[in-house]
Every structure is written in structure tokens, then in C-alpha cells.
Amino acid sequence: MNPARPGAVPAPVEPPDDAAPLFSIEFGKMLCMGCRPAGRCRFGLVLRRGENGAVEGTARFSAEHEGAGGVVHGGSVMGALDEACGAVPIAAAVLSVTAEMNVAFRRPVPLDRELDVRAWPESRDERGHWIIHAELCLPGDDRPLCHARARFVERDPEKHYGRFKEWLDGRENAAG
């Protein structure tokens, strides 16, 4: 994997075939900026392209994600669902960012167990707004432990992150 310059957003990685994982250090695919220093997806995500624009795979939360009561902290669950939703546009070779996400927790998410994860697009409009669903389930059980519905917005990385940097620099200069 080539190191990215600080602040750079990597271009989507095209897997050699539809069965290749989208996120997996074993296969040298993209990791988010938070996971790159560790060299692995902290949520244990391994995702592959599914049918009709979906992505599917597994997640595994380690002890570092423990919340109260020996189960996965809700923030870690939301992070993994956000990554799964974001993989849907990436699988379509599109950079997008999370605009909003609603999460419903149905059952506690267990630690140190392989979980099934699935995300799929509901819609994509002409403005580049995606509505995406994701869920985490125990293997062999179709009842979600939790699920999310998110809106992602397509962005040009240079313009999007450049505007953010300008805005942030302007705030710092005004305060200084």
C-alpha cells in the first residue's frame, strides 16, 4: 500500500474481480485514515461486493471496543455501520461523505465474535445523494442486532477538503 500524503483522500481501489474484498489489510485494500496507523480495520471489517450494489462481509469487535456490560460500545457500532455504508459508493468508484445517519440498536452487540455485516443502496439521485442501509447480525440469524439508514453525498476530494481547510484556516486567522 502506498503511503498517502497527509490530508489526502485515496482514490478508490479497484479490486481485480467482484469477489475481492473492499476493506481488508490482508488484500492491501483501502483503510480509513484512523485505521491506517494500526495497519488493520479496527472494526475487523472485511467487505466484498454483493449483488445490486450491496456490500457484505464480516466484522469483529475486540476488547478495545467494550462498553458497559461486556458488549460493544455504541460508538464503535455506529462507526462500523458508517464504514459499511460508505463502502457502497466506494464499490461504485465514487467518493462520498456521510451527511447524516440514524442507527437503531435492537440487541447488544457481542465482543470477540464474527458478525455478518451488509450494506445496500436504497437510492441515488441526480445531485449525488445516496440513501444507504446497513445492518449487523449474528451469523445464521436474519434479525439485525442493529441497523442504520444513512445519507451520503458525493464529493470531489480536492474541492471538498480544500474548502474545509480554507474555512478552518479562516476561523483560526480570525481568532488569532
Residue pairs with C-beta under 8 A, 6 or more apart in sequence:
1 28
1 31
4 10
4 33
4 36
7 161
7 165
8 157
9 95
9 157
9 161
10 30
12 30
12 90
12 93
12 94
12 95
13 22
13 29
13 30
14 93
15 21
15 22
15 27
15 29
15 49
18 48
18 49
19 48
19 49
20 27
20 29
20 48
21 27
21 29
21 46
21 47
21 48
21 57
22 29
22 30
22 47
22 48
22 49
22 55
22 87
22 90
22 91
23 29
23 30
23 31
23 41
23 45
23 46
23 47
23 57
23 83
23 87
24 41
24 45
24 46
24 47
25 31
25 39
25 40
25 41
26 46
30 90
31 39
31 40
31 41
32 41
32 83
34 42
35 41
35 42
41 83
42 64
42 65
43 59
43 60
43 61
43 65
43 76
43 79
43 80
43 83
44 58
44 59
44 60
44 61
44 62
44 114
45 57
45 58
45 59
45 80
45 83
45 84
45 117
46 57
46 58
47 55
47 56
47 57
47 84
47 87
47 117
47 119
48 55
48 56
48 57
49 55
49 91
50 56
50 118
50 120
52 120
52 121
53 88
53 91
53 92
53 120
53 121
54 88
54 118
54 119
54 120
54 121
55 84
55 87
55 88
55 91
55 118
55 119
55 120
56 116
56 117
56 118
56 119
57 116
57 117
58 114
58 115
58 116
58 117
59 80
59 84
59 114
59 115
59 117
59 136
60 112
60 113
60 114
60 115
61 72
61 76
61 77
61 80
61 109
61 110
61 111
61 112
61 115
62 111
62 112
63 111
63 112
65 72
65 73
65 76
65 111
66 72
66 73
66 111
67 73
67 74
67 75
67 76
69 108
70 111
71 108
71 109
71 110
71 111
72 108
72 109
72 110
72 111
74 103
74 105
77 103
77 105
77 109
77 136
77 146
78 101
78 103
78 148
80 117
80 136
81 101
81 103
81 119
81 134
81 135
81 136
81 146
81 147
81 148
81 150
82 98
82 101
82 148
82 150
84 117
84 118
84 119
84 134
85 98
85 101
85 119
85 132
85 133
85 134
85 148
85 150
85 152
86 96
86 98
86 152
87 119
88 119
88 120
88 121
88 130
88 132
88 152
89 95
89 96
89 130
89 132
89 152
89 154
90 96
94 128
94 154
95 154
95 155
95 156
95 157
96 128
96 130
96 152
96 153
96 154
96 155
97 152
97 153
97 155
97 160
98 150
98 151
98 152
99 129
99 150
99 151
99 152
99 153
100 150
100 151
101 148
101 149
101 150
101 151
102 148
102 149
102 150
103 146
103 147
103 148
104 146
104 147
104 148
105 145
105 146
106 143
106 144
106 145
106 146
106 147
107 143
107 145
107 146
108 145
109 115
109 136
109 145
109 146
110 138
113 138
114 139
115 136
115 137
115 138
115 139
115 145
116 136
116 137
116 138
116 139
117 134
117 135
117 136
117 137
118 134
118 135
118 137
119 132
119 133
119 134
119 135
120 132
120 133
120 134
121 130
121 131
121 132
122 131
122 132
122 133
122 149
123 130
123 131
124 130
124 131
127 153
128 153
128 154
128 155
129 151
129 152
129 153
129 154
130 151
130 152
130 153
130 154
131 149
131 150
131 151
132 149
132 150
132 151
132 152
133 147
133 148
133 149
133 150
134 147
134 148
134 150
135 144
135 145
135 146
135 147
135 148
136 144
136 145
136 146
136 147
137 143
137 144
137 145
138 145
